[in-house]
Amino acid sequence: MKIVFMGTPDFAVPSLKQLLAHHDVVAVCTQPDRPAGRGNKLQISPVKALALSAGVEVLQPETLSIKKAPSTDVKEIRNYLVKLDADIFVVVAYGLMLPKAVLDMPRLGCVNIHASLLPKYRGASPIHSAIKNGDTTTGITIMHMDIGMDTGDIVLQRELAIGPKEHTPSLHDRMADLGGECIIEALALIEAGKATRTPQDDAASSHVPMIRKTDGLIDWKWPTERIVNLMRAFDPWPGAYTLYNGEIIKIWDMDCAESMDSIVSPPGTILSVDSSKGFVVRTGDGMVWILEVQAPGGKRMAAKDYLRGHDIRVGGVLGNLK
């Protein structure tokens, strides 16, 4: 099949690799180069890097909507996409909304690779949300795109288990690989005319927005499980964090501690300090070991090493208590 691929971040790379191996990718659309890093130098997207190495033409429009940017450039790119005469557009984590005129260009429409079992977790942060909410399973959905946000008919779904202590990076990579496998399977069904189209149940849907930096703030009044899940979900960004003596401390690893019914200290209180392991903090329903942390401007380190250079004392309080 002749395919135009639309994607930008690392998550989209395994899918593009699979398509390059099995189909004719005639062009790749990806986000424009953006400044990044300490030097604020322009960086190309992971998808662009792969496309260039494979000798595939790369298009980088700021938008595909004429209403948002009624410029000659947008019209020219849209006309060029039509001339490519692709059978289908494959979209994964592209970062731009596709107007109806673009969705209607290929003869077989546009399909999207989404990182949840739709209609659950429509939107920008399905992987993080699954971990944050304590889910034990997630999955990949291949769907036909319409003008809604992840609302199109489902072609194929595959489940994936979430490890009890799994953080976002490992789940992200496993789901990216699964997405690549699923799109090849789905395209084979579509090409053979055997693909089904199952409408989503809007009543069962949920939406997850883009993550904000402030979402990582821990409220120690929460149950231990919720706090641990937040930490797992927001690794590496924005990171779960708390305040101690006015300074931000990021927490990268923690584990449930054996709770003692006699503890009456308020949530956030440091209950014990162990120079060989870390320190224990009171939560809304128990206690948690802090095992890996990071000071502002510092590196991640074991909590036991952090204790050597920081004054963490029993009775101290983490966070803003109200």
Secondary structure, 3 states (H helix, E strand, C coil): CEEEEEECCHHHHHHHHHHHHHCEEEEEECCCCEEECCCCEEECCHHHHHHHHCCCCEECCCCCCCCCCCCHHHHHHHHHHHHCCCCEEEEECCCCCCCHHHHCCCCCCEEEEECCCCCCCEECCHHHHHHHCCCCEEEEEEEECCCCCCCCCEEEEEEEECCCCCCHHHHHHHHHHHHHHHHHHHHHHHHCCCCCCECCCHHHCCEECCCCHHHHECCCCCCHHHHHHHHHHCCCCCCEEEEECCEEEEEEEEEEECCCCCCCCCCCEEEEEECCCEEEEECCCCEEEEEEEECCCCCCEEHHHHHHHCCCCCCCECCCCC
